[in-house]
Amino acid sequence: MNGPVVVGVDGSKSSLDAVDAAAREARIRGVSLHVVHAFIWPKMHVSLGPSPMGPPDGGLRNIAERALNEAVEHARATAPDVEVTQDLITGEALSVLEAQSRKASLVVVGSRGMGGFIGLLVGSTAVHLATYGRCPVLIVRGTPDPDGPVLLAADGSPEGESAVGFAFAEASMRGAELVALHAWGSWSERGDDDPGHPDNLVDGLDRLQNTEERVLAEALSGWQAKYPDVTVRREMVRSRPRQALLEASGGAQLLVVGARGRGGFTGLLLGSVSQAALHHANCPVAVVRAGQITDED
């Protein structure tokens, strides 16, 4: 998809960090950057102009326009060769970003905010956006290693294919190594002594590991053929997925996860694994829903 990269801003430092990331994403994709601010106040029926007793440049609309203009200037300084457009849109943040995602190739948001995007990762808001948005969502957080790999939470499921494709494309555009991390054996968050634990149901860990290695290889093979320039390192980790992802994210420049999965990353956006990735990963997190990326893209 060749739509613009869209970034939501609200005047916070976190949103300016998101602008930096979005500008770089637009540059490596060769697309424009669209900076938006969700302006909820007209729906609240409050005064938008400056107070008669205050400075002429005060008021909610002027504050919102300044935040938007600052973000645009920031984007142009980060990527001078990228076309940047802007929009002050009346509406609630989630609805605005959902609508913008219909024409975007990527939506970028910060991990913390104020104003129009306050609490973006609190509760179900980020999960809702990643689940119902029409394009991949990039949450900018942590301190990425610019020389590190793109880290893929790989589970081998058909639903996770779009995340695999997105990760390959990102690694190719960034000139980075791709690390495909697959948690096996201890994929349950239950303890190893649980009678329902996979290790206690499968006759032979070697057989299980061989099966999981084959699943991972099959999930990557088609995309490796499409992106021969990408160096792929497969990592089979007998560990709980949350722990494995957080540890590996410390040396990555981007973590890519799917919205649904099986095995080591089952229910990624529904339980503790997703919350750990979105709130505690040490690098930005891209969430890719099934069907958002195809091998024709």
N, C-alpha and C positions, 0 to 999 in steps of 0.2 A: 504494500500500500504506500502511495507516494504523498499522502496528506501531510499537513504540517505537524510539527511537534508543538503541543499545547502545554503551557505551564500556568498553573494557578498561583497568584501572588496576593499578599495581603499587607505588605509593609514590614514583615518580620525578617529577622536575619535568616531564619530557616528558609523562607521563601526566596530570598536572594541566592542562597546556596542552590536552591532548586533551579533558579534562572541560569546560574552558571552551568549546571549539569544539562539543562534543556538546550542551551545554546550550543554546547559541545555536541549533543546528540543530533541537533539539526544540521550542524556543519558536517559531521561524518556521514550523514544520510543524504546530504545535498538537497535539503528541503528548507522551507521557511519556518520561522518560529512565531507562534501566536501567543501573546501574553494577555491573560485575562484576569480580571478582578470581579468577584461576585459581590454585587452591591445590594445588600438585603434591605437597606433602610427605606427605600421608597415603599416597600410592602408593609412597613411598620407605621406608615402615615405620620412620620416625624418630620420636622423641619430639616431641610438639607443644606440650606444656605448659611452664611455667617450670621452670628448673633448681632443684633443692633448695637450691643455694648462691647462686642469683641472686634478683633482685627478683620479687615476685609478679606483676608485669605483664609479665614477660619471656616468652619462648617464641615459637615460630613462629606459632601460631594468634593470639595476642594482637597480634603485629606485623602480621599480615595484616588483622586486624579493624580495627586503627588506621588502616592505609593506606586501607581501604575507607571507614571513617567520615570520614576527612579528605576524601576525594574527594567524598563525598555532601555534606558541608558546603560544599565549594568550589562544587559544582554549584548548590546552593540560593542561595548568595550571588550567583552569576552570573545565574541566572534564577529569581527567587523565585516566579514564577507557574507554573513547570513542576513537575508531579508527578515526584518522584524516588524510585525504588526501588533496592534493592541486593541483591547475592547473592554469597556466598562459595562458589565451586563447586570441588569436588574434581576435578582433572584438569589436563592439559597445556594451555597457552595456546591453541594453534592449534585443538585439538579443542573447547575450550570456546567459542571465538569462532565456529567453524563451526556449532556447534549453536545458538548464540544468533542467528546470522544467519537461521535458518529462520523466525523470528517477527518479525524486525526490519525496519524500513524503511531503516536505515543502521547500519553498524558503524563506530565511530571508534576509532582507535588513535594513539598517539604515534610519532614517528619513531625514538626511542631509548628504552630502558627498562632495568629491572632486575627482579629477582625473577621473577614469573610470566610476564612478557612480555619477558625479556631477549633482545636480538638480533632483535627482531621484523622488522627490515628487512635482516638479514644473511642472505646466501644466498638460498634459495628460499622462506623462510617467508612473506614478504609477497606474493610472486607466487602461492604456493599459496592463501593466504587470498583474494586478489582473484580467482583463477581458479575456486575451488570454493565460495566463499561463496554464499549464496542471496540476497544483497542487495548493493547498492553498498557499497564500502569507502572511507572517508576517512582518509588518512594525514596527520596534522597535522605540518607542518614549515615552515621558513622564516619570513619575516616578511611576512604578507599586507598589502596595501594596502586598508584598509577602504573606501576610495572608488574602488578600482580595479574593473575589469570581471571577470566570470566568463569565463575563457579556455577555449575548447573546441578540442581537437585533432581537427579534422574531416577525415575522409578520404572521405566519401561512400559508404562500404560499407554493405550491409544489416546487417552485424554491428555497425556503429558507431551504429545508430539509437538504441539505448537510451542511449548516452552523450549523444547530441544532445538527447533528451528530458529527461534528467536535468539537463543544462546549462541548458536553457530554464526548467525548473521552479526551479532554484536562482536564476537571474537574476531571475525573477519574484518569488520570495519575498524576495529581498534588495533588490529595487528597483535592480538593477544592470544596466549595459550588458552585452551578450553579444558577445564577440569570437570569431568562428569563424575559426581559423587553419588554413590549408590549404597545406602544403608541396608544391610541384610542380616538375617539371623535374629538380631535383637531389635527388629523393627517395632515391636510393641513397646509401649511405655510401661508395661507391667514388668515385674521383676523376673529374673531368669528362673526362679523357683516356682513360678506360676504354672500349674498343670496345663494351661492353655497356651503357654509360650511356644512359638514355632520350634525352638531348639529341642523341646521335649516331645514334639509330635513327629519329627522327621528322623528317619533312620539314617544317620550319618550326615555330619556337617559338610563333609567334602561333596556329597551329592547335592546338597542344598546350594553350596557356594557355586558349583559348576552350573547349576540351573540358573542362578541369578546372574552369573557372568554372561551366559548366553542371552538372557533377556536384555541386559544392558547393551551388549554388542549389536543385537538386532535393532534396538531403538536408535542407535547412533549411525548405523551403516549407511542408510540412504542419505543422510545429511552430510556425512563425511565425503561421499561421492560428489555432492553439490558444492562443497566448500573444501576443495583439496588443499587450499592454502592454510587451513587451520590445523595447528598441531593439537591433538587430543590426548589427554592423559586420563585414563580411567582409574578411579579409586573405589575399590570395594572395601567398605568399612563395616565391621561387625560391631555396631554401636547403635544406640538410640538416635533417631534422626535429628532431634533438636540439638543434642550435644554435638553431633558430627557437623551439622551445618554452622553452628555458631563458632566452633573452633576453626573450621576451614575459612569462614568469612573474614577472619582476621588478616589474612594475607591476600585477599581478593580485591579486584576493582569493581566487581559487580556480582551479585547473587541473583540467579534466575530461578524462579519457582513456578510450578503450574497451579492452576486453581482446583484441580481435582487429581487424585492419584490412587495408587495401590501400593502394596508393599511398604517400603520404608517411609513413604511420604503420604500415606492414605489420609484423606480429609484435610489436606494441607491448609485450607482456608477456614476450617471449621473448628479446630481445636488448638491445643497448646503449641503445636509445632508452628502454626502460622503466626500465633501471637509472639512466639520467641523470635521468629525471623523478622517480623515487621517492627518489633519494639527493641530487639537486642542485637541484631546483626551488626557487624562491625563495618559494613559497607552498604551502599545503596542496594535496594531490593526491587527487582522487576517481577511483576506478577502477570502471567500470560494465561488467558483462558483457552480452553479447547476451541479450535476452529479459527483463532485469530491470526495464525500464521500457517500458510500452506507451502508445499514445495514449489508452487507456481509463483510465489511472491518474489 
